[in-house]
């Protein structure tokens, strides 16, 4: 059985449909039994949809630079 932490680590691959079939089955089985992870999955989908509408020129230069800095130093262990 997949843990909530493992689900968080796999969510990008899941949403991009690149998760291997066996892992996807484990992911789906966990979501079927975990209301918290259903909420998390829904929030990630909403975030992706919302950010997909954001244009680069809508960000201030400072906000853009801060985001780039955060992404540059982000790791899966954060």
C-alpha positions as protocol buffer text, in pm:
chain_id: "A"
residue {
  index: 1
  type: UNK
  ca { x: 0 y: 0 z: 0 }
}
residue {
  index: 2
  type: UNK
  ca { x: 120 y: 349 z: -87 }
}
residue {
  index: 3
  type: UNK
  ca { x: 169 y: 597 z: 198 }
}
residue {
  index: 4
  type: UNK
  ca { x: 52 y: 958 z: 186 }
}
residue {
  index: 5
  type: UNK
  ca { x: 414 y: 1075 z: 166 }
}
residue {
  index: 6
  type: UNK
  ca { x: 480 y: 845 z: -131 }
}
residue {
  index: 7
  type: UNK
  ca { x: 169 y: 980 z: -302 }
}
residue {
  index: 8
  type: UNK
  ca { x: 298 y: 1336 z: -262 }
}
residue {
  index: 9
  type: UNK
  ca { x: 629 y: 1232 z: -418 }
}
residue {
  index: 10
  type: UNK
  ca { x: 455 y: 1067 z: -715 }
}
residue {
  index: 11
  type: UNK
  ca { x: 182 y: 1320 z: -785 }
}
residue {
  index: 12
  type: UNK
  ca { x: 362 y: 1502 z: -1067 }
}
residue {
  index: 13
  type: UNK
  ca { x: 422 y: 1180 z: -1258 }
}
residue {
  index: 14
  type: UNK
  ca { x: 62 y: 1076 z: -1191 }
}
residue {
  index: 15
  type: UNK
  ca { x: -80 y: 1402 z: -1324 }
}
residue {
  index: 16
  type: UNK
  ca { x: 153 y: 1394 z: -1626 }
}
residue {
  index: 17
  type: UNK
  ca { x: 46 y: 1035 z: -1694 }
}
residue {
  index: 18
  type: UNK
  ca { x: 406 y: 910 z: -1681 }
}
residue {
  index: 19
  type: UNK
  ca { x: 371 y: 691 z: -1374 }
}
residue {
  index: 20
  type: UNK
  ca { x: 434 y: 323 z: -1449 }
}
residue {
  index: 21
  type: UNK
  ca { x: 113 y: 117 z: -1456 }
}
residue {
  index: 22
  type: UNK
  ca { x: 185 y: -73 z: -1132 }
}
residue {
  index: 23
  type: UNK
  ca { x: 262 y: 250 z: -944 }
}
residue {
  index: 24
  type: UNK
  ca { x: -48 y: 414 z: -1090 }
}
residue {
  index: 25
  type: UNK
  ca { x: -259 y: 126 z: -960 }
}
residue {
  index: 26
  type: UNK
  ca { x: -108 y: 170 z: -612 }
}
residue {
  index: 27
  type: UNK
  ca { x: -171 y: 546 z: -635 }
}
residue {
  index: 28
  type: UNK
  ca { x: -535 y: 495 z: -738 }
}
residue {
  index: 29
  type: UNK
  ca { x: -588 y: 235 z: -463 }
}
residue {
  index: 30
  type: UNK
  ca { x: -456 y: 478 z: -201 }
}
residue {
  index: 31
  type: UNK
  ca { x: -671 y: 766 z: -327 }
}
residue {
  index: 32
  type: UNK
  ca { x: -977 y: 540 z: -315 }
}
residue {
  index: 33
  type: UNK
  ca { x: -925 y: 498 z: 61 }
}
residue {
  index: 34
  type: UNK
  ca { x: -775 y: 832 z: 170 }
}
residue {
  index: 35
  type: UNK
  ca { x: -997 y: 1140 z: 176 }
}
residue {
  index: 36
  type: UNK
  ca { x: -700 y: 1364 z: 262 }
}
residue {
  index: 37
  type: UNK
  ca { x: -513 y: 1257 z: -49 }
}
residue {
  index: 38
  type: UNK
  ca { x: -827 y: 1305 z: -261 }
}
residue {
  index: 39
  type: UNK
  ca { x: -833 y: 1665 z: -137 }
}
residue {
  index: 40
  type: UNK
  ca { x: -461 y: 1705 z: -208 }
}
residue {
  index: 41
  type: UNK
  ca { x: -502 y: 1564 z: -560 }
}
residue {
  index: 42
  type: UNK
  ca { x: -795 y: 1799 z: -626 }
}
residue {
  index: 43
  type: UNK
  ca { x: -592 y: 2096 z: -497 }
}
residue {
  index: 44
  type: UNK
  ca { x: -300 y: 2009 z: -724 }
}
residue {
  index: 45
  type: UNK
  ca { x: -531 y: 1983 z: -1027 }
}
residue {
  index: 46
  type: UNK
  ca { x: -686 y: 2321 z: -941 }
}
residue {
  index: 47
  type: UNK
  ca { x: -342 y: 2477 z: -894 }
}
residue {
  index: 48
  type: UNK
  ca { x: -226 y: 2349 z: -1233 }
}
residue {
  index: 49
  type: UNK
  ca { x: -541 y: 2476 z: -1405 }
}
residue {
  index: 50
  type: UNK
  ca { x: -514 y: 2816 z: -1236 }
}
residue {
  index: 51
  type: UNK
  ca { x: -143 y: 2860 z: -1301 }
}
residue {
  index: 52
  type: UNK
  ca { x: -188 y: 2749 z: -1659 }
}
residue {
  index: 53
  type: UNK
  ca { x: -390 y: 3067 z: -1712 }
}
residue {
  index: 54
  type: UNK
  ca { x: -121 y: 3290 z: -1561 }
}
residue {
  index: 55
  type: UNK
  ca { x: 84 y: 3482 z: -1815 }
}
residue {
  index: 56
  type: UNK
  ca { x: 451 y: 3549 z: -1747 }
}
residue {
  index: 57
  type: UNK
  ca { x: 401 y: 3921 z: -1797 }
}
residue {
  index: 58
  type: UNK
  ca { x: 137 y: 3919 z: -1521 }
}
residue {
  index: 59
  type: UNK
  ca { x: 413 y: 3859 z: -1263 }
}
residue {
  index: 60
  type: UNK
  ca { x: 627 y: 4138 z: -1129 }
}
residue {
  index: 61
  type: UNK
  ca { x: 1000 y: 4097 z: -1192 }
}
residue {
  index: 62
  type: UNK
  ca { x: 1054 y: 4048 z: -817 }
}
residue {
  index: 63
  type: UNK
  ca { x: 791 y: 3773 z: -795 }
}
residue {
  index: 64
  type: UNK
  ca { x: 933 y: 3598 z: -1101 }
}
residue {
  index: 65
  type: UNK
  ca { x: 1288 y: 3614 z: -961 }
}
residue {
  index: 66
  type: UNK
  ca { x: 1173 y: 3478 z: -624 }
}
residue {
  index: 67
  type: UNK
  ca { x: 991 y: 3187 z: -788 }
}
residue {
  index: 68
  type: UNK
  ca { x: 1292 y: 3103 z: -1003 }
}
residue {
  index: 69
  type: UNK
  ca { x: 1514 y: 3108 z: -696 }
}
residue {
  index: 70
  type: UNK
  ca { x: 1278 y: 2879 z: -506 }
}
residue {
  index: 71
  type: UNK
  ca { x: 1260 y: 2632 z: -794 }
}
residue {
  index: 72
  type: UNK
  ca { x: 1637 y: 2640 z: -841 }
}
residue {
  index: 73
  type: UNK
  ca { x: 1698 y: 2524 z: -483 }
}
residue {
  index: 74
  type: UNK
  ca { x: 1392 y: 2299 z: -445 }
}
residue {
  index: 75
  type: UNK
  ca { x: 1456 y: 1930 z: -382 }
}
residue {
  index: 76
  type: UNK
  ca { x: 1228 y: 1637 z: -316 }
}
residue {
  index: 77
  type: UNK
  ca { x: 1356 y: 1640 z: 42 }
}
residue {
  index: 78
  type: UNK
  ca { x: 1219 y: 1991 z: 109 }
}
